[in-house]
Amino acid sequence: MQDVLCVWFGSSGFDRSAEGLLGAGQRIAATTKGKLHSLVLGKGDNGSRAAAIADSVQIADQLSLDAYSPEEALAVITSVAKSLSPGAVLFANDAYSQELAPRLAYRLGGSAIGDAADVVAEGDILKVTRSVYGGKAVAVYHLERRPSVAWIRARAQAAATPRSTQAEIKHIATSADPNAATRLLERQTEAHEGVRLEDARWIISGGRGLGGPEPFEQLKELADTIGAQVAASRAACDAGWVPPSWQVGQTGKRVAPDLYLAVAISGASQHLIGIADAKVVAAINTDQHAPIFKHCQFGIVEDYKKVVSLLKEKLQALKG
Ligand SMILES: Cc1cc2nc3c(=O)[nH]c(=O)nc-3n(C[C@H](O)[C@H](O)[C@H](O)COP(=O)(O)OP(=O)(O)OC[C@H]3O[C@@H](n4cnc5c(N)ncnc54)[C@H](O)[C@@H]3O)c2cc1C
């Protein structure tokens, strides 16, 4: 019997990422006939939705994301994990979790893996599927050393099924570690408006083929007609046309929208990794042989200049 501990940051509330994380944890716990525990870091989520799913809920609400310290977060997760002795610890795929998961595995003497597309239990072993070689192949890993600590593509996991009973919610204290190995010296906040790309339901993304920063204004206007977010390929970000935070892909954001419209993006494997969890991909590209067309459900072989304004008109008319 192996318990599962799911750890997430409460600042976005019980969002799609938390739903998917607990969904994955619930399915593993059902297979191993173990308990499902949850640990919420920071304020923002009162734990009530988790309490309808997990067997125990702990909230470390003194942990501040404004003054985030990996050492303080690690100290509390390590202490909770040691007291519960789970066979698996699952994190989501936010930047904090990606940093914490391998360090936690080291502290607990377990095994670590990141970017898991799928996690299942097989006996005492956690089987993790993830894409490798820039998305060209899929590898299955067996994590044999316990606990198995994994950060997973949480938004792409099916949500957990709530029960009729509510678990007890416990608030736990955190404290700064005076012997912390790392210290944060400076913090810079990046301005962003609207929904985070990771949470966006619709994304319109532009690439190098747009030719400059101005066409992104057109994409923004198109996006505004349907409440979509605008993103970009690395080529467009590297050119300085849009901020680096808009980048989707292997070294950018991993997104999971209902619709991803790639405009003048060739579809390099490193870009495709970032949109692997999109439900529907559509593309506009002048080159009918562009790789993106092999990975999309809808495609238009045409100059974006002819399509984007027309699409905006049609959508506005539909809205009207
Ligand atoms: C280690 C590593 C990590 C990387 N990480 C990322 C990442 O996270 N994200 C990412 O995006 N890339 C990443 N890359 C870069 C990636 O390999 C590609 O270089 C990049 O994605 C290309 O961006 P693009 O499709 O915008 O540009 P291009 O490949 O130059 O494609 C432009 C496309 O626009 C089309 N086009 C041109 N004019 C028009 C027009 N008028 N109308 C319509 N279509 C037109 C062209 O036919 C072409 O297909 C990474 C690379 C490496 C090596």
The ligand as a MOL file (V3000), in Angstrom:
LIG
                    3D

  0  0  0     0  0            999 V3000
M  V30 BEGIN CTAB
M  V30 COUNTS 53 58 0 0 0
M  V30 BEGIN ATOM
M  V30 1 C 17.5340 23.9240 -27.2770 0
M  V30 2 C 16.5030 24.6690 -28.0940 0
M  V30 3 C 15.3490 25.0830 -27.4450 0
M  V30 4 C 14.3600 25.7410 -28.1790 0
M  V30 5 N 13.2110 26.1400 -27.5320 0
M  V30 6 C 12.2410 26.7000 -28.2690 0
M  V30 7 C 10.9940 27.0660 -27.6610 0
M  V30 8 O 10.7870 26.9160 -26.4490 0
M  V30 9 N 10.0310 27.6080 -28.4420 0
M  V30 10 C 10.1970 27.8120 -29.7950 0
M  V30 11 O 9.2730 28.3100 -30.4500 0
M  V30 12 N 11.3740 27.4960 -30.3800 0
M  V30 13 C 12.3970 26.9750 -29.6590 0
M  V30 14 N 13.5710 26.7010 -30.2600 0
M  V30 15 C 13.7860 27.2040 -31.6330 0
M  V30 16 C 13.1560 26.3250 -32.7140 0
M  V30 17 O 14.0840 25.3380 -33.1050 0
M  V30 18 C 12.8130 27.1860 -33.9690 0
M  V30 19 O 13.9600 27.8450 -34.4050 0
M  V30 20 C 11.7330 28.2170 -33.7190 0
M  V30 21 O 10.6060 27.6160 -33.0990 0
M  V30 22 C 11.3090 28.8020 -35.0570 0
M  V30 23 O 10.3520 29.7990 -34.8450 0
M  V30 24 P 9.3100 30.1600 -35.9880 0
M  V30 25 O 8.5070 28.9690 -36.3480 0
M  V30 26 O 8.6080 31.3990 -35.5710 0
M  V30 27 O 10.2790 30.5950 -37.1990 0
M  V30 28 P 10.6300 29.8670 -38.5530 0
M  V30 29 O 11.0650 28.4820 -38.3400 0
M  V30 30 O 11.5360 30.7780 -39.2890 0
M  V30 31 O 9.2260 29.7860 -39.3120 0
M  V30 32 C 8.5390 30.8830 -39.8310 0
M  V30 33 C 7.3430 30.3400 -40.5960 0
M  V30 34 O 6.5680 31.4230 -41.0750 0
M  V30 35 C 6.0600 31.0840 -42.3590 0
M  V30 36 N 5.7460 32.3440 -43.0390 0
M  V30 37 C 6.5960 33.2650 -43.5570 0
M  V30 38 N 5.9090 34.3230 -44.0400 0
M  V30 39 C 4.6000 34.0580 -43.8310 0
M  V30 40 C 3.3970 34.7740 -44.0990 0
M  V30 41 N 3.4050 35.9760 -44.6800 0
M  V30 42 N 2.2110 34.2070 -43.7430 0
M  V30 43 C 2.1630 32.9850 -43.1580 0
M  V30 44 N 3.2850 32.2580 -42.8980 0
M  V30 45 C 4.4750 32.8010 -43.2170 0
M  V30 46 C 7.1890 30.3110 -43.0200 0
M  V30 47 O 6.6970 29.4940 -44.0640 0
M  V30 48 C 7.7300 29.5130 -41.8470 0
M  V30 49 O 7.1160 28.2470 -41.7620 0
M  V30 50 C 14.5680 26.0330 -29.5540 0
M  V30 51 C 15.7340 25.5910 -30.1820 0
M  V30 52 C 16.6840 24.9270 -29.4590 0
M  V30 53 C 17.9210 24.4580 -30.1690 0
M  V30 END ATOM
M  V30 BEGIN BOND
M  V30 1 1 1 2
M  V30 2 1 2 3
M  V30 3 2 2 52
M  V30 4 2 3 4
M  V30 5 1 4 5
M  V30 6 1 4 50
M  V30 7 2 5 6
M  V30 8 1 6 7
M  V30 9 1 6 13
M  V30 10 2 7 8
M  V30 11 1 7 9
M  V30 12 1 9 10
M  V30 13 2 10 11
M  V30 14 1 10 12
M  V30 15 2 12 13
M  V30 16 1 13 14
M  V30 17 1 14 15
M  V30 18 1 14 50
M  V30 19 1 15 16
M  V30 20 1 16 17
M  V30 21 1 16 18
M  V30 22 1 18 19
M  V30 23 1 18 20
M  V30 24 1 20 21
M  V30 25 1 20 22
M  V30 26 1 22 23
M  V30 27 1 23 24
M  V30 28 2 24 25
M  V30 29 1 24 26
M  V30 30 1 24 27
M  V30 31 1 27 28
M  V30 32 2 28 29
M  V30 33 1 28 30
M  V30 34 1 28 31
M  V30 35 1 31 32
M  V30 36 1 32 33
M  V30 37 1 33 34
M  V30 38 1 33 48
M  V30 39 1 34 35
M  V30 40 1 35 36
M  V30 41 1 35 46
M  V30 42 1 36 37
M  V30 43 1 36 45
M  V30 44 2 37 38
M  V30 45 1 38 39
M  V30 46 1 39 40
M  V30 47 2 39 45
M  V30 48 1 40 41
M  V30 49 2 40 42
M  V30 50 1 42 43
M  V30 51 2 43 44
M  V30 52 1 44 45
M  V30 53 1 46 47
M  V30 54 1 46 48
M  V30 55 1 48 49
M  V30 56 2 50 51
M  V30 57 1 51 52
M  V30 58 1 52 53
M  V30 END BOND
M  V30 END CTAB
M  END
